[in-house]
Amino acid sequence: MGVVFLIVVGGTLGWLAAIVMRAESGPEMLRNGVAGVAGALLAGLGVSPLLGQGSLLYGAYDVAALVISLLGSAALLLAVNLPRLREQR
């Protein structure tokens, strides 16, 4: 159940991070969704327990762990979209 929750929450947080990063245009939406889910999963599973927050995998659903997942999504989306942002200059 924890893995399913992480995928759903990761998808939602990836979508929210795409809105925050204003990276929600046309064909890049799938790439942004995958990057958002990956960032949320990496941050929720790896970074959150290292910072002393509960792991989302084991059912510790607290706000701090979700915020860390959102920041992980935003960071990975920024890294993925950085080449596109450089091309626009």
C-alpha positions, -999 to 999 in steps of 0.1 A, spaced: 0 0 0 29 24 7 43 21 -28 9 28 -44 5 58 -21 39 70 -31 31 68 -68 -2 87 -64 14 113 -41 44 115 -64 22 121 -94 2 147 -76 33 164 -63 50 162 -97 20 179 -112 20 206 -85 58 211 -90 52 215 -127 27 242 -120 51 260 -96 80 257 -121 57 268 -150 68 238 -170 34 225 -181 34 230 -219 25 206 -246 48 176 -253 69 183 -223 41 174 -199 49 136 -199 86 143 -193 77 167 -165 53 142 -150 79 114 -150 106 138 -136 81 150 -109 72 114 -98 109 104 -98 119 135 -78 91 130 -53 100 93 -49 137 100 -44 131 127 -19 103 109 -1 122 77 2 158 89 5 160 125 17 131 126 41 144 98 64 179 113 64 164 146 77 147 128 105 112 128 90 92 97 85 95 76 54 64 78 32 70 41 23 63 29 58 31 50 63 46 81 81 24 105 62 33 139 77 34 173 62 71 177 64 77 145 44 53 157 17 70 191 15 103 175 11 89 154 -17 75 185 -34 109 202 -32 125 171 -46 100 172 -75 108 209 -81 145 203 -80 144 175 -105 120 194 -128 144 223 -127 173 201 -137 153 185 -165 140 218 -178 173 237 -175 184 230 -211 151 243 -224 153 274 -203 188 281 -217 176 277 -252 149 304 -247 175 331 -240 
